[in-house]
């Protein structure tokens, strides 16, 4: 069973921040990490992420198994880049310095190596941010704070329902799969492709239909209690934005702007130590 | 079905997203490295066909981002937005499928599959690789090959599993009313 990242209660400085602050930080961080290919900026981002990760007191057991999956994906992705485009780095930086020859058309160039190093550290800038966001944010409080900054409460409530029902639906899923396996339906890699689609369908049917029922039940219950009657609603988990929230938001914004200025200072988002 | 964005749509987005995220766990390898058949795509197409483009689009967006984050700890944004395109695209004709009224017939199935193929082509052959190049500066031939395989995998799983799900659910849901309109 795949272990999911989930919220765990704790009382650190980061846990006390409002959900919307952490969401905004997370989104800005992802956007910056996607835009910049400036190694200096990326390294500073890793440093900040790691400090925040330490402050949040997240334990390795909470995130370790997911981390290993990411590493596997990252290695596959890097391998695919090198196999399919060994000259991508040269095209980006416009220089070419061969370190050694491998075979056929494949040379190991400094430029390609540096480009792939940047792709790799981009992963490490975002991973701690994702972990912190998911492990320290209370879903109900996130919905409340999203509504507070002007997002319609129907949307915020959808997100809250999604986070609330993931464990339930996952429980259903595992029960149905166990039941089907007990009836002798082979789910592992031993079966042939088409057979596996057919067998997957034997899990998806009951799961989807029970979820459709759940949608009816929950929406009827909400209707009976008058959901959506008024333009505004109150939230049990509402926390006011405190000074720390404004400081984090302002600090992140300033950092992102500075980082973009540094990145685009020479008109290109790529930076290399030899240029 | 109600036209405005009502309680049912709010709940459908919530529980649909949860379902999509949970089904991230099932990935059927088809022998090509890093490419899988994703049954969750069939469920996304199903929900879009039943509840319409807004629900489909939001489930695609939210479900993909959350699923990526919860299972893989990172969000591949250039593949999140195309997912919303598939949801919106398939949901465009949701009125004409008449799934809840029990009217999902051969004609609706053909329309559903035409729309899903167009939406998937737009999403994975065009949008995803272009975003990969613009956002992540990935090599062009790598992302177009990946996109082409994702397109193939998705139209197969939606075409087979999605269509079957719609037929089956339409048969069950349509039966619930015993009243018939008089001539």
Interface residues (C-beta under 8 A of the other chain):
Chain A: X2 X4 X5 X6 X30 X34 X35 X37 X63 X66 X67 X69 X70 X73 X76 X77 X80 X81 X84 X85 X88 X92 X119 X122 X123 X126 X127 X130 X131 X133 X134 X154 X155 X157 X158 X159 X160 X161 X162 X163 X164 X165 X166 X168 X169 X170 X173 X189 X193 X196 X197 X200 X201 X203 X204 X205 X207 X208 X209 X211 X212 X214 X215 X218 X219 X222 X223 X227 X228 X270
Chain B: X5 X6 X7 X8 X10 X11 X12 X13 X14 X15 X16 X17 X18 X19 X21 X22 X23 X25 X26 X28 X29 X30 X31 X33 X34 X37 X39 X42 X43 X46 X58 X62 X63 X66 X69 X70 X71 X72 X73 X74 X75 X77 X135 X136 X137 X138 X139 X140 X141 X142 X145 X146 X157 X160 X161 X164 X165 X168 X169 X172
